[in-house]
Amino acid sequence: MSAQEPELVRLFLEDHQAMTRALVEVIARIEDHDMAGAQRLADELDRSAGAHIEFEEQVLYPEIGRCRGDRLEEKLRSEHRIVCHALNSLVRGRPLQLVDAVFQQEILQSLKT
């Protein structure tokens, strides 16, 4: 943690990275045709991500919109909608058509940086 970085920011970033890793694990289970494992992990992620997503949607994204513009804010909100829809579909045993290869690569790339 840098001297300038508040503890809240550090904790939020760690939480975000943990959720991203969990989402990548869900995708890996789907690719391995382990739908039961993917559903279990998706359910855990769906239950644990609520407060994080609420903070992003209500506090962080509006601030990003003010600082960086509405296009970035809408892109981030769109990503949330896609992930939430995919997780909800998986938890309820519906086909996961929104977790495509491009989206998976974006998630994996973000983990590498």
C-alpha positions as semicolon CSV with decimal commas, in nm:
position;residue;x (nm);y (nm);z (nm)
1;M;0,000;0,000;0,000
2;S;0,141;0,338;-0,094
3;A;0,149;0,623;0,157
4;Q;-0,119;0,798;-0,050
5;E;-0,357;0,502;-0,083
6;P;-0,634;0,483;0,179
7;E;-0,699;0,148;0,346
8;L;-1,052;0,143;0,200
9;V;-0,911;0,162;-0,153
10;R;-0,668;-0,121;-0,086
11;L;-0,940;-0,342;0,061
12;F;-1,178;-0,265;-0,224
13;L;-0,915;-0,353;-0,485
14;E;-0,830;-0,679;-0,307
15;D;-1,200;-0,767;-0,296
16;H;-1,239;-0,684;-0,665
17;Q;-0,942;-0,904;-0,756
18;A;-1,082;-1,193;-0,550
19;M;-1,418;-1,167;-0,726
20;T;-1,250;-1,152;-1,066
21;R;-1,051;-1,466;-0,986
22;A;-1,372;-1,638;-0,874
23;L;-1,544;-1,542;-1,200
24;V;-1,251;-1,679;-1,401
25;E;-1,279;-2,004;-1,202
26;V;-1,651;-2,022;-1,287
27;I;-1,566;-1,979;-1,655
28;A;-1,294;-2,247;-1,632
29;R;-1,543;-2,491;-1,478
30;I;-1,787;-2,422;-1,761
31;E;-1,514;-2,486;-2,019
32;D;-1,432;-2,814;-1,841
33;H;-1,802;-2,907;-1,862
34;D;-1,820;-2,914;-1,481
35;M;-2,156;-2,741;-1,457
36;A;-2,220;-2,854;-1,098
37;G;-1,890;-2,698;-0,989
38;A;-1,959;-2,385;-1,192
39;Q;-2,305;-2,353;-1,037
40;R;-2,167;-2,394;-0,685
41;L;-1,900;-2,128;-0,740
42;A;-2,147;-1,895;-0,914
43;D;-2,385;-1,926;-0,620
44;E;-2,106;-1,841;-0,375
45;L;-2,000;-1,544;-0,587
46;D;-2,360;-1,429;-0,630
47;R;-2,411;-1,428;-0,252
48;S;-2,079;-1,265;-0,163
49;A;-2,063;-0,991;-0,427
50;G;-2,370;-0,789;-0,326
51;A;-2,206;-0,523;-0,109
52;H;-1,916;-0,482;-0,351
53;I;-2,144;-0,433;-0,651
54;E;-2,372;-0,198;-0,458
55;F;-2,072;0,020;-0,366
56;E;-1,954;0,028;-0,727
57;E;-2,300;0,107;-0,866
58;Q;-2,397;0,372;-0,611
59;V;-2,066;0,539;-0,523
60;L;-1,777;0,450;-0,751
61;Y;-1,938;0,454;-1,096
62;P;-2,111;0,792;-1,057
63;E;-1,776;0,938;-0,950
64;I;-1,606;0,779;-1,251
65;G;-1,878;0,931;-1,468
66;R;-1,809;1,276;-1,325
67;C;-1,432;1,240;-1,367
68;R;-1,399;1,036;-1,687
69;G;-1,731;1,070;-1,865
70;D;-2,056;0,886;-1,910
71;R;-1,922;0,642;-2,171
72;L;-1,684;0,472;-1,927
73;E;-1,947;0,469;-1,655
74;E;-2,197;0,300;-1,889
75;K;-1,933;0,048;-2,002
76;L;-1,868;-0,053;-1,641
77;R;-2,240;-0,078;-1,566
78;S;-2,288;-0,288;-1,879
79;E;-2,015;-0,528;-1,766
80;H;-2,193;-0,564;-1,430
81;R;-2,523;-0,641;-1,602
82;I;-2,359;-0,908;-1,817
83;V;-2,183;-1,074;-1,523
84;C;-2,490;-1,060;-1,299
85;H;-2,713;-1,203;-1,573
86;A;-2,464;-1,482;-1,645
87;L;-2,427;-1,573;-1,277
88;N;-2,802;-1,566;-1,218
89;S;-2,858;-1,782;-1,525
90;L;-2,601;-2,032;-1,408
91;V;-2,730;-2,043;-1,050
92;R;-3,079;-2,112;-1,184
93;G;-2,953;-2,379;-1,425
94;R;-3,014;-2,181;-1,745
95;P;-2,776;-2,179;-2,044
96;L;-2,488;-1,935;-2,015
97;Q;-2,476;-1,772;-2,353
98;L;-2,327;-1,442;-2,236
99;V;-1,997;-1,583;-2,108
100;D;-1,825;-1,587;-2,443
101;A;-1,458;-1,622;-2,532
102;V;-1,406;-1,246;-2,579
103;F;-1,546;-1,166;-2,236
104;Q;-1,336;-1,442;-2,079
105;Q;-1,022;-1,304;-2,244
106;E;-1,100;-0,955;-2,110
107;I;-1,130;-1,095;-1,758
108;L;-0,811;-1,298;-1,790
109;Q;-0,623;-1,000;-1,933
110;S;-0,729;-0,782;-1,640
111;L;-0,587;-1,040;-1,399
112;K;-0,249;-1,025;-1,571
113;T;-0,212;-0,649;-1,526
